[in-house]
Amino acid sequence: MTTHRFFIPPADLAAAEASAEPRLAALRGPEHHHLHRVLRLAAGEAVALFDGAGRGHFGVVASIDRDSAMVRLTVPDTRDVEPRFRLTLAQGIPQHDRMDLIVQKTTELGVFGIVPIAGARTGVKTAAPGEWKRLDRWRRIARDAARQSGRLRVPLVAEPLVPPVWPPDGELPPSWRGAGLFVLCPDAGGAPLEPADLAAGGGAAVVAVGPEGGWTAEEVDRATAAGFRRVSLGPRVLRTETAGIVAVALLMYLAGEMRGTTG
């Protein structure tokens, strides 16, 4: 039987865990609506909570009113579901709503973070930090995908990077330094990905996937100058949303994160 899962802010879950018995956590807003109006759960039903930062707790619905649902915490969620391999997808922003699919599916696959990139061929207008209208939507999709896939952590969908991203005119984000760096280049003689490629990344990697039309030659040159290795997913040309999902799945598999089962 499926246990329905609900997101709760980390501070709220921590406060409930630290409170005296009965330890009660409140679900409000969209989570309350989903529990009460969509799923129509009742008091006494088992649920699970997760805070998106790596912690979770099982519980039982204690009460439901118009504005909130109270969940009595029972035991911590100690499932080993979060990847040890920290993979960041640097995705050239595709047109229309294709980024929605990329965020959803790579979250399910276990990606650590997603960095949208407004490259030369993205077909979207650049904006100042905080002005990306689609960013909140992508973050909601990541949270919902984490809920559906049983994850305890929601990958961060970062503010989009605007070129030049890579040196000499740009600077790599601090979290990318020391990681294995790969840029997909289907038309530039990229080598196939191999398990040995991950050995030098210290358990972390970044894979950069171009938008429709791919990266420009200048963008690839900047990436390789910054330490990215040109790689390929084979002789066929994949759509950008296919390439991003396949690249993440392949790297997670090579890192050993898609084998066995979790409790």
Secondary structure, 3 states (H helix, E strand, C coil): CCCEEEECCHHHHHHHHHCCCCCEEEEEHHHHHHHHHHCCCCCCCEEEEECEECCEEEEEEEEECCCEEEEEEEEECCCCCCCCCEEEEEEECCCCCHHHHHHHHHHHHCCCEEEEECCCCCCCCCCCCCCCCCHHHHHHHHHHHHHHHCCCECCEECCCECCCCCCCCCCCCHHHCCCEEEEECCCCCCEECCHHHHHHHCCEEEEEECCCCCCCHHHHHHHHHCCCEEEECCCCCCCHHHHHHHHHHHHHHHCCCCCCCCC
